[in-house]
């Protein structure tokens, strides 16, 4: 057997550089690049290995925050349809534990990222070493064990030769559409630098074919029978539509059957906003059209959705007495939710097959005309929310979205994750292309948007990328602005300054907590945070990190600033202080409930009233058995 003597870290980098995915005859690198911040736990191992490999074998990106590096990798993976991913390396200790939030986000959203944290010594030359977690009952435990519950695969490489099966298992999971997420290989710092005679076969090119699983024939016939029997069916399109590249297949299914299509946050854009069958977002942040159809639906056809509580309105949305579910999903776990007729398979393949079986079936004309009319009515509400009376007035948040909507084309990509923006976007945004709408709502992680924009830009060079962030999100994680400047990536960051956690402030008020501690303000004489807004200048901060900053005080200035940013070839920030929504321009209220438990006993009137409303809403919850 021919061998090659390398350190464990060198062998890992060489192995990763030779892994590929292939779907529909298209091949790409599985691990296209590595992000890293170096400390004593990885600088002499993975760091040296990356130097040894060079940029041709393994491109490298320098990050500023470990969590943000994972977000950038996730943004890249999502934009790459999960067919290509990035690795992230950190030192042991704080660097490793900073990965946990990003890992949770990746796994919850079923997006691949490879985590390579350093670990404490496998040989234990001293005990404890720097940054070692001492656990009296478990000597082998380290802080990296925090990553176990948020990883789809976890292994600790305590001997060089153990890397071979672990690395193969890791890339298998990364490339598995039904099982992907965060994959962690914890690398003790001494093992990283230890040499071993590796079999050359370990470094052979490997192609991991991404399967398009065909559904069971009996399941397919059962699904078709259920659709034929339904009078008011509704499709709920989730992120699996995008991951499978099933948008055209869904369009054909909808056009053949006349069944309307609502979308989750991850599934928005499965049909363009102006397609006759598209009825917009569904659930708590959905449109009135979609939610009314959901309440009356006697059959719900889930495609690539995991039915989060926002989608189901906390199990209060699907109210037809005899409602049934057909769930098309690549994973059996999600396909069986809500006591559904499961259809386990690839979304594109399964929709093609289902459309063929149903080629002579169509819903009643009255059903189609009714939802077309309702869709037109909702479009009028969107236009009203986007409407501008005076160009010289400060914009509301929804007017910001309206001006951006008028600025972009199908080439632009809009990124968001947290605050009140996801709700407004889900209800109002007019998605023009399959990948324009990039809202991370599986984990809804503040601080995701800016680093994710970098990852998206790396995956989609030449396309305008917009990160929409509120002031709360900006303050949590602005550091990767420096990376965008360093790499010359022309991402556009729109910062909306509303002086606090506005989304949670509104929620707090609705559940009787009176907006407690949600404003970014000085303390008032009574000790509450209700004084003047803090004199924080986020535009100056963004400029100090290297961005070109455009301040927009009016709608007219905003319109000009967005156009300038879109045409720029360097990273740019558009900073705008928003006015609160009024009757002229504000988002429509929630069209469905969301369960946030309210104090069962309280003395303050706001909480008492909120509990009464809570009890009324929760009475509509039902379990689909």
C-alpha positions as CSV (number, residue, x, y, z in Angstrom):
1,X,0.0,0.0,0.0
2,X,1.4,3.4,-1.0
3,X,1.4,5.9,1.9
4,X,2.0,9.6,2.4
5,X,3.4,11.0,5.6
6,X,1.4,14.1,6.7
7,X,0.1,15.6,9.9
8,X,-3.5,14.9,10.8
9,X,-4.4,18.5,9.9
10,X,-2.6,18.3,6.6
11,X,-4.3,15.1,5.8
12,X,-7.8,16.5,6.6
13,X,-7.3,19.6,4.4
14,X,-6.0,17.4,1.5
15,X,-9.0,15.0,1.9
16,X,-11.6,17.8,2.0
17,X,-10.1,19.4,-1.2
18,X,-10.9,16.2,-3.1
19,X,-14.6,15.8,-2.1
20,X,-17.3,16.6,-4.6
21,X,-21.1,16.5,-4.9
22,X,-23.0,15.8,-8.0
23,X,-26.7,16.3,-8.8
24,X,-28.3,16.1,-12.2
25,X,-24.9,15.7,-13.8
26,X,-23.5,18.9,-12.2
27,X,-20.4,18.6,-10.1
28,X,-19.0,21.0,-7.5
29,X,-16.6,21.1,-4.6
30,X,-18.3,19.9,-1.4
31,X,-16.1,22.0,0.8
32,X,-15.2,25.1,-1.3
33,X,-13.3,27.1,1.3
34,X,-12.4,27.3,5.0
35,X,-13.1,30.2,7.4
36,X,-10.8,30.5,10.4
37,X,-9.7,32.5,13.4
38,X,-6.5,31.1,14.9
39,X,-5.4,30.5,18.5
40,X,-3.2,28.1,20.3
41,X,-5.6,25.3,19.7
42,X,-5.5,25.3,15.9
43,X,-2.7,27.7,14.7
44,X,0.0,25.0,14.5
45,X,-2.3,22.3,13.2
46,X,-5.1,23.5,10.8
47,X,-3.4,26.9,10.4
48,X,-0.1,25.4,9.3
49,X,-2.0,22.9,7.1
50,X,-3.8,25.6,5.2
51,X,-0.5,27.4,4.6
52,X,1.0,24.2,3.4
53,X,-2.0,23.5,1.0
54,X,-2.2,27.0,-0.5
55,X,-5.2,28.9,-1.9
56,X,-5.5,26.6,-4.9
57,X,-6.1,23.5,-2.8
58,X,-8.1,25.1,0.0
59,X,-9.2,28.8,-0.3
60,X,-9.3,30.6,3.1
61,X,-11.4,33.4,4.5
62,X,-10.4,35.4,7.6
63,X,-13.3,36.0,10.0
64,X,-13.7,38.3,13.0
65,X,-16.2,36.4,15.1
66,X,-16.6,32.6,15.3
67,X,-20.4,32.6,15.3
68,X,-20.4,35.0,12.3
69,X,-18.1,32.7,10.4
70,X,-20.7,29.9,10.7
71,X,-23.4,32.3,9.5
72,X,-21.3,33.2,6.5
73,X,-20.8,29.5,5.7
74,X,-24.6,28.9,6.1
75,X,-25.4,31.8,3.8
76,X,-23.0,30.3,1.2
77,X,-24.5,26.8,1.6
78,X,-28.1,28.0,1.2
79,X,-27.3,30.1,-1.9
80,X,-25.5,27.0,-3.3
81,X,-28.6,24.8,-2.8
82,X,-26.8,22.8,-0.2
83,X,-24.5,21.3,-2.8
84,X,-21.4,23.1,-1.7
85,X,-20.4,24.1,1.8
86,X,-17.7,25.9,3.8
87,X,-15.6,24.7,6.8
88,X,-15.0,26.8,9.9
89,X,-12.0,26.3,12.2
90,X,-11.4,27.8,15.6
91,X,-9.2,27.3,18.6
92,X,-10.3,25.4,21.7
93,X,-12.1,27.4,24.4
94,X,-14.1,30.6,23.7
95,X,-13.6,30.2,19.9
96,X,-15.1,26.7,20.0
97,X,-18.1,27.6,22.2
98,X,-18.8,30.6,20.0
99,X,-19.7,28.1,17.3
100,X,-22.7,26.8,19.1
101,X,-25.3,29.4,18.0
102,X,-24.2,29.1,14.4
103,X,-24.3,25.3,14.6
104,X,-27.8,25.4,15.9
105,X,-28.9,27.7,13.1
106,X,-27.4,25.4,10.5
107,X,-28.9,22.2,11.9
108,X,-32.4,23.6,12.4
109,X,-32.4,24.9,8.9
110,X,-30.9,21.7,7.4
111,X,-27.9,23.5,5.9
112,X,-24.5,22.0,5.7
113,X,-21.4,23.4,7.5
114,X,-18.3,21.7,8.6
115,X,-17.0,22.8,12.1
116,X,-13.3,22.1,12.9
117,X,-12.8,23.3,16.5
118,X,-9.5,22.7,18.3
119,X,-9.7,20.6,21.4
120,X,-7.7,20.0,24.5
121,X,-4.8,17.6,24.4
122,X,-5.6,13.9,23.7
123,X,-2.4,12.9,25.4
124,X,-3.1,15.0,28.5
125,X,0.5,16.2,29.1
126,X,-0.7,18.5,31.8
127,X,-4.0,18.5,33.5
128,X,-5.7,21.0,33.3
129,X,-4.3,22.8,30.3
130,X,-5.4,26.3,29.3
131,X,-9.1,26.6,28.6
132,X,-9.8,23.0,29.7
133,X,-13.2,22.3,31.3
134,X,-12.6,20.1,34.3
135,X,-15.5,17.7,34.8
136,X,-14.8,15.5,37.9
137,X,-17.0,12.6,36.6
138,X,-15.9,12.6,33.0
139,X,-12.2,13.1,32.2
140,X,-12.7,13.0,28.4
141,X,-15.2,15.8,28.2
142,X,-14.4,19.2,26.8
143,X,-16.3,22.4,26.0
144,X,-16.7,21.1,22.5
145,X,-19.3,18.6,23.9
146,X,-21.6,21.6,23.8
147,X,-21.7,21.1,20.1
148,X,-23.1,17.6,20.3
149,X,-26.8,18.4,20.5
150,X,-26.7,21.0,17.7
151,X,-24.6,18.8,15.3
152,X,-26.0,16.2,12.9
153,X,-22.7,14.4,13.3
154,X,-20.0,14.7,16.0
155,X,-16.7,13.0,16.5
156,X,-13.5,13.7,18.4
157,X,-10.3,12.6,16.6
158,X,-8.1,11.3,19.4
159,X,-5.7,9.4,17.1
160,X,-4.6,10.3,13.6
161,X,-5.9,7.1,12.1
162,X,-9.3,7.7,13.5
163,X,-9.7,10.6,11.1
164,X,-10.2,8.2,8.1
165,X,-13.7,6.8,9.2
166,X,-14.7,10.1,10.8
167,X,-13.9,12.2,7.8
168,X,-15.8,9.9,5.5
169,X,-18.8,9.9,7.8
170,X,-18.6,13.7,8.1
171,X,-18.8,14.3,4.3
172,X,-21.5,11.7,3.9
173,X,-23.7,13.7,6.3
174,X,-22.8,17.0,4.7
175,X,-23.9,15.7,1.3
176,X,-27.1,13.9,2.5
177,X,-30.2,16.0,1.7
178,X,-32.2,14.2,4.4
179,X,-29.6,14.4,7.1
180,X,-27.5,17.5,6.6
181,X,-26.7,20.2,9.1
182,X,-23.7,21.2,11.2
183,X,-21.0,18.5,11.3
184,X,-18.4,18.7,13.9
185,X,-14.9,17.1,14.0
186,X,-13.3,18.1,17.3
187,X,-9.5,18.2,16.8
188,X,-7.2,17.9,19.9
189,X,-4.4,20.3,19.3
190,X,-1.7,17.7,19.7
191,X,-3.3,15.2,17.3
192,X,-3.6,18.0,14.7
193,X,0.1,18.3,14.6
194,X,0.9,14.5,14.8
195,X,2.3,12.8,11.7
196,X,1.0,9.5,10.3
197,X,1.5,7.4,7.2
198,X,-1.8,7.9,5.3
199,X,-2.9,5.5,2.6
200,X,-3.0,7.3,-0.7
201,X,-6.5,5.9,-1.3
202,X,-7.7,8.3,1.4
203,X,-7.0,11.2,-0.9
204,X,-8.6,9.9,-4.0
205,X,-11.3,12.1,-5.5
206,X,-14.8,11.1,-4.3
207,X,-18.1,12.1,-5.7
208,X,-21.1,12.1,-3.4
209,X,-24.1,11.9,-5.6
210,X,-27.1,13.8,-4.1
211,X,-30.0,11.4,-4.5
212,X,-33.4,12.3,-6.0
213,X,-35.3,9.8,-4.0
214,X,-38.4,8.4,-5.8
215,X,-41.5,8.0,-3.5
216,X,-43.2,4.7,-2.9
217,X,-45.8,3.9,-5.5
218,X,-48.5,3.2,-3.0
219,X,-47.8,6.5,-1.2
220,X,-48.0,8.3,-4.5
221,X,-51.3,6.8,-5.4
222,X,-52.7,7.5,-1.9
223,X,-51.6,11.2,-2.3
224,X,-53.2,11.5,-5.7
225,X,-56.5,9.9,-4.4
226,X,-56.6,12.4,-1.5
227,X,-56.1,15.3,-3.9
228,X,-58.8,14.1,-6.3
229,X,-61.2,13.8,-3.3
230,X,-60.5,17.3,-2.0
231,X,-62.7,20.3,-2.8
232,X,-60.5,23.0,-1.3
233,X,-56.9,21.8,-1.3
234,X,-53.9,24.1,-0.5
235,X,-50.2,23.6,-1.1
236,X,-47.8,24.8,1.7
237,X,-44.4,25.2,0.0
238,X,-41.4,25.0,2.4
239,X,-37.7,25.4,2.0
240,X,-37.4,21.9,0.6
241,X,-38.8,23.2,-2.7
242,X,-35.7,25.5,-3.1
243,X,-33.3,22.8,-1.8
244,X,-34.5,20.4,-4.4
245,X,-34.7,23.0,-7.2
246,X,-38.3,22.1,-7.6
247,X,-39.7,25.5,-8.4
248,X,-40.6,24.6,-12.0
249,X,-42.1,21.3,-11.0
250,X,-44.3,23.1,-8.4
251,X,-45.3,25.6,-11.0
252,X,-46.4,22.8,-13.4
253,X,-48.3,21.1,-10.6
254,X,-50.2,24.3,-9.7
255,X,-50.9,25.1,-13.3
256,X,-52.1,21.6,-14.0
257,X,-54.4,21.3,-11.0
258,X,-55.3,24.9,-10.2
259,X,-54.4,24.3,-6.5
260,X,-53.2,27.5,-4.8
261,X,-49.7,27.7,-3.3
262,X,-48.9,29.4,0.1
263,X,-45.4,29.6,1.3
264,X,-43.5,29.4,4.6
265,X,-40.6,31.8,5.3
266,X,-38.1,29.3,3.9
267,X,-40.4,28.5,0.9
268,X,-41.2,32.0,-0.2
269,X,-40.3,32.5,-3.8
270,X,-41.3,28.9,-4.7
271,X,-43.6,30.7,-7.2
272,X,-43.0,34.3,-8.2
273,X,-45.3,36.7,-6.5
274,X,-47.3,37.4,-9.7
275,X,-48.1,33.8,-10.5
276,X,-51.9,33.3,-10.4
277,X,-51.5,30.4,-8.0
278,X,-49.3,32.1,-5.5
279,X,-51.3,33.4,-2.5
280,X,-48.3,34.5,-0.4
281,X,-47.0,33.7,3.0
282,X,-48.9,31.4,5.4
283,X,-49.3,31.4,9.2
284,X,-48.8,34.1,11.8
285,X,-46.9,36.3,9.4
286,X,-48.8,35.3,6.4
287,X,-51.3,37.0,4.1
288,X,-55.1,37.1,4.7
289,X,-55.6,35.2,1.4
290,X,-53.4,32.3,2.4
291,X,-54.6,32.1,6.0
292,X,-58.3,32.1,5.0
293,X,-57.6,29.4,2.5
294,X,-55.8,27.4,5.2
295,X,-58.7,27.7,7.6
296,X,-61.1,26.3,5.0
297,X,-58.8,23.8,3.4
298,X,-60.0,20.2,3.5
299,X,-56.6,19.0,2.3
300,X,-53.2,20.5,3.0
301,X,-50.3,19.4,0.8
302,X,-47.0,20.2,2.5
303,X,-44.0,20.2,0.2
304,X,-40.6,20.4,2.0
305,X,-42.0,22.0,5.2
306,X,-41.4,21.1,8.8
307,X,-44.6,22.9,10.0
308,X,-43.2,25.2,12.5
309,X,-45.6,27.0,14.9
310,X,-45.5,30.2,12.8
311,X,-46.7,28.1,9.8
312,X,-49.5,26.4,11.7
313,X,-50.4,29.5,13.8
314,X,-49.5,27.4,16.9
315,X,-51.9,24.6,15.7
316,X,-54.9,26.9,15.3
317,X,-54.8,27.6,11.6
318,X,-56.2,24.4,9.8
319,X,-59.7,24.5,11.1
320,X,-61.8,22.4,8.6
321,X,-63.4,19.6,10.6
322,X,-62.2,16.9,8.2
323,X,-58.9,18.4,7.2
324,X,-56.3,15.9,6.1
325,X,-52.6,16.3,5.2
326,X,-50.3,15.0,2.5
327,X,-46.7,15.7,3.3
328,X,-44.1,15.4,0.6
329,X,-40.6,15.5,2.3
330,X,-37.2,14.0,1.8
331,X,-37.2,13.0,5.5
332,X,-39.7,10.5,7.0
333,X,-39.7,12.4,10.2
334,X,-41.2,15.5,8.6
335,X,-43.4,13.6,6.2
336,X,-45.3,12.0,9.0
337,X,-46.1,15.2,10.9
338,X,-49.8,16.1,11.6
339,X,-50.8,12.4,11.1
340,X,-50.3,13.0,7.3
341,X,-50.4,10.7,4.4
342,X,-46.6,10.6,4.0
343,X,-44.9,11.0,0.6
344,X,-41.2,10.4,1.3
345,X,-39.1,11.6,-1.7
346,X,-37.3,14.3,-3.5
347,X,-39.6,17.3,-4.0
348,X,-38.8,17.8,-7.7
349,X,-39.1,14.2,-8.7
350,X,-42.2,13.6,-6.6
351,X,-44.0,16.6,-7.9
352,X,-43.3,15.6,-11.5
353,X,-44.7,12.2,-10.8
354,X,-47.8,13.5,-9.0
355,X,-48.5,16.0,-11.8
356,X,-48.4,13.2,-14.3
357,X,-50.9,11.2,-12.4
358,X,-53.2,14.2,-11.9
359,X,-52.9,15.5,-15.5
360,X,-56.7,15.3,-16.0
361,X,-57.7,16.7,-12.6
362,X,-58.4,20.3,-11.7
363,X,-60.1,22.1,-8.8
364,X,-63.5,23.7,-9.4
365,X,-63.5,27.0,-11.3
366,X,-65.3,28.7,-8.5
367,X,-62.5,27.9,-6.1
368,X,-59.9,29.3,-8.4
369,X,-61.8,32.5,-9.1
370,X,-62.3,33.0,-5.4
371,X,-58.7,32.8,-4.4
372,X,-57.7,34.9,-7.5
373,X,-60.0,37.6,-6.3
374,X,-58.7,37.4,-2.7
375,X,-55.2,37.6,-3.9
376,X,-56.0,40.8,-5.9
377,X,-57.5,42.3,-2.7
378,X,-54.4,41.5,-0.7
379,X,-52.2,43.1,-3.4
380,X,-54.1,46.3,-2.8
381,X,-53.2,46.2,0.9
382,X,-49.5,45.7,-0.1
383,X,-49.6,48.7,-2.3
384,X,-51.3,50.7,0.5
385,X,-48.5,49.7,2.9
386,X,-45.8,50.7,0.4
387,X,-47.6,54.0,-0.5
388,X,-45.7,57.3,-0.1
389,X,-47.6,60.6,0.4
390,X,-44.6,62.9,0.6
391,X,-41.0,62.2,-0.7
392,X,-39.7,64.7,1.9
393,X,-41.2,62.8,4.9
394,X,-39.2,60.3,7.0
395,X,-40.1,56.7,5.9
396,X,-41.8,54.1,7.9
397,X,-40.4,50.6,7.9
398,X,-42.9,49.3,5.4
399,X,-42.1,52.3,3.1
400,X,-38.4,51.3,3.3
401,X,-39.5,47.9,2.0
402,X,-41.6,49.6,-0.7
403,X,-38.8,51.8,-1.9
404,X,-36.4,48.8,-2.0
405,X,-39.1,46.8,-3.8
406,X,-39.1,49.5,-6.5
407,X,-35.3,49.5,-6.7
408,X,-34.5,45.8,-7.1
409,X,-34.9,43.3,-10.0
410,X,-35.0,39.5,-10.1
411,X,-31.2,39.5,-9.8
412,X,-31.2,41.0,-6.3
413,X,-31.0,38.9,-3.1
414,X,-32.6,40.2,0.1
415,X,-31.4,38.8,3.5
416,X,-33.0,39.1,6.9
417,X,-33.5,37.0,10.0
418,X,-34.9,38.7,13.1
419,X,-37.0,41.5,14.5
420,X,-40.2,42.8,12.9
421,X,-38.8,42.7,9.4
422,X,-39.4,39.0,8.8
423,X,-43.1,39.4,9.5
424,X,-43.4,42.5,7.2
425,X,-41.3,40.8,4.5
426,X,-43.3,37.5,4.6
427,X,-46.6,39.4,4.2
428,X,-45.5,42.1,1.8
429,X,-42.4,41.3,-0.2
430,X,-43.0,40.7,-3.9
431,X,-40.5,37.9,-4.7
432,X,-39.3,37.9,-8.3
433,X,-37.0,34.9,-8.4
434,X,-36.5,31.6,-6.8
435,X,-33.6,32.8,-4.6
436,X,-34.3,36.5,-4.1
437,X,-35.9,36.0,-0.7
438,X,-33.4,34.8,1.9
439,X,-35.0,35.1,5.4
440,X,-33.6,32.7,8.1
441,X,-36.5,31.9,10.3
442,X,-35.7,28.5,11.5
443,X,-33.7,30.0,14.3
444,X,-34.4,33.6,13.6
445,X,-31.0,34.6,14.8
446,X,-30.1,38.2,15.4
447,X,-26.7,38.9,13.9
448,X,-27.1,36.5,11.0
449,X,-27.8,39.0,8.2
450,X,-24.4,40.7,7.7
451,X,-22.2,37.6,7.7
452,X,-24.8,35.7,5.7
453,X,-24.7,38.4,3.0
454,X,-20.9,37.8,2.7
455,X,-21.5,34.1,2.2
456,X,-24.3,34.7,-0.3
457,X,-22.1,37.2,-2.2
458,X,-19.3,34.6,-2.4
459,X,-21.8,32.0,-3.8
460,X,-23.4,34.6,-6.2
461,X,-20.7,37.0,-7.4
462,X,-22.0,39.9,-9.5
463,X,-25.5,39.9,-8.0
464,X,-26.7,42.7,-5.7
465,X,-27.0,41.4,-2.1
466,X,-29.0,43.3,0.6
467,X,-28.7,42.7,4.3
468,X,-31.7,44.3,6.1
469,X,-30.9,44.8,9.8
470,X,-32.5,46.7,12.7
471,X,-30.4,48.6,15.2
472,X,-30.7,45.7,17.7
473,X,-29.4,43.1,15.3
474,X,-26.6,45.5,14.1
475,X,-25.3,46.0,17.6
476,X,-25.1,42.2,18.2
477,X,-22.8,41.4,15.3
478,X,-21.4,44.1,13.0
479,X,-17.8,42.7,13.0
480,X,-17.9,41.0,9.6
481,X,-18.3,44.3,7.9
482,X,-14.5,44.4,8.2
483,X,-14.3,41.1,6.3
484,X,-16.6,42.5,3.5
485,X,-14.3,45.5,3.2
486,X,-11.2,43.4,3.3
487,X,-12.4,41.0,0.6
488,X,-13.9,43.8,-1.6
489,X,-17.4,42.2,-1.5
490,X,-20.0,44.8,-2.6
491,X,-22.7,43.8,-0.1
492,X,-25.4,46.4,0.7
493,X,-26.4,46.8,4.4
494,X,-29.6,48.7,5.1
495,X,-29.7,49.7,8.8
496,X,-33.1,50.7,10.1
497,X,-32.8,52.7,13.3
498,X,-35.9,52.4,15.5
499,X,-34.1,52.7,18.9
500,X,-34.7,49.4,20.4
501,X,-36.0,45.9,20.2
502,X,-39.1,47.1,18.3
503,X,-40.5,43.7,17.4
504,X,-40.3,42.4,21.0
505,X,-41.6,45.7,22.2
506,X,-44.8,45.2,20.2
507,X,-45.0,41.6,21.3
508,X,-44.4,42.7,24.9
509,X,-47.3,45.1,24.7
510,X,-49.6,42.5,23.2
511,X,-49.0,40.0,26.0
512,X,-49.3,42.5,28.9
513,X,-45.6,43.1,29.6
514,X,-45.9,46.8,28.7
515,X,-42.8,47.0,26.4
516,X,-40.6,46.5,29.5
517,X,-36.9,46.9,28.8
518,X,-37.3,46.8,25.0
519,X,-36.3,50.4,24.1
520,X,-32.7,51.7,23.7
521,X,-33.2,54.7,25.9
522,X,-31.9,56.4,29.0
523,X,-33.5,55.6,32.3
524,X,-36.4,57.8,33.3
525,X,-36.8,59.1,36.9
526,X,-38.9,56.0,37.8
527,X,-35.9,53.8,36.8
528,X,-37.5,52.4,33.6
529,X,-35.8,52.6,30.2
530,X,-38.3,55.2,28.9
531,X,-36.2,58.3,28.7
532,X,-34.6,59.9,25.6
533,X,-33.2,57.7,22.9
534,X,-29.5,56.8,23.3
535,X,-27.1,59.1,21.3
536,X,-25.8,56.1,19.4
537,X,-24.6,56.8,15.8
538,X,-24.6,53.5,14.0
539,X,-23.9,55.2,10.7
540,X,-20.6,56.5,12.1
541,X,-19.8,53.1,13.5
542,X,-20.4,51.5,10.1
543,X,-18.1,54.1,8.5
544,X,-15.4,53.5,11.1
545,X,-15.4,49.8,10.0
546,X,-14.8,50.8,6.4
547,X,-18.2,51.0,4.8
548,X,-19.4,53.7,2.4
549,X,-22.3,55.2,4.4
550,X,-25.3,56.9,2.9
551,X,-27.7,58.6,5.3
552,X,-31.3,58.8,4.3
553,X,-33.6,61.1,6.3
554,X,-36.5,61.2,3.9
555,X,-38.2,58.9,1.4
556,X,-36.7,60.7,-1.5
557,X,-33.2,60.5,0.0
558,X,-33.8,56.8,0.7
559,X,-34.8,56.2,-2.9
560,X,-31.6,57.9,-4.1
561,X,-29.4,56.1,-1.6
562,X,-30.7,52.6,-2.4
563,X,-30.1,53.2,-6.1
564,X,-26.5,54.5,-5.4
565,X,-25.8,51.5,-3.2
566,X,-27.0,49.0,-5.8
567,X,-24.7,50.6,-8.4
568,X,-21.7,50.6,-6.1
569,X,-18.8,48.2,-6.5
570,X,-17.8,48.3,-2.8
571,X,-19.6,47.5,0.5
572,X,-22.2,50.2,1.3
573,X,-24.5,51.0,4.2
574,X,-27.8,52.8,3.8
575,X,-28.7,54.2,7.2
576,X,-32.3,55.4,7.8
577,X,-34.2,56.3,11.0
578,X,-37.8,55.0,10.6
579,X,-41.0,56.6,11.7
580,X,-43.6,54.4,13.5
581,X,-46.3,53.1,11.2
582,X,-49.5,55.1,10.8
583,X,-52.8,54.7,9.0
584,X,-51.1,55.8,5.7
585,X,-48.3,53.3,5.6
586,X,-48.1,50.4,8.0
587,X,-48.0,46.6,7.8
588,X,-51.4,44.8,7.9
589,X,-51.9,43.2,11.3
590,X,-51.2,39.5,11.9
591,X,-53.7,37.3,10.1
592,X,-53.3,34.3,12.4
593,X,-52.4,33.7,16.0
594,X,-49.0,32.8,17.6
595,X,-48.8,31.2,21.0
596,X,-46.8,33.3,23.5
597,X,-48.0,32.3,27.0
598,X,-49.4,35.1,29.1
599,X,-49.3,35.4,32.9
600,X,-52.1,33.3,34.3
601,X,-52.4,35.5,37.3
602,X,-51.6,39.2,37.5
603,X,-52.7,42.5,39.0
604,X,-51.8,44.9,36.2
605,X,-54.8,45.5,33.9
606,X,-52.7,45.0,30.7
607,X,-51.7,41.5,31.7
608,X,-55.3,40.6,32.8
609,X,-56.7,41.7,29.5
610,X,-53.9,39.9,27.5
611,X,-54.7,36.7,29.4
612,X,-58.4,36.9,28.5
613,X,-57.4,37.2,24.8
614,X,-54.9,34.3,25.2
615,X,-57.6,32.0,26.6
616,X,-59.9,32.9,23.8
617,X,-57.2,32.1,21.1
618,X,-55.9,28.9,22.7
619,X,-59.3,27.4,22.7
620,X,-59.0,27.1,18.9
621,X,-56.0,24.8,19.1
622,X,-56.4,21.3,17.8
623,X,-54.3,18.2,17.5
624,X,-54.4,16.5,14.1
625,X,-54.5,12.8,14.9
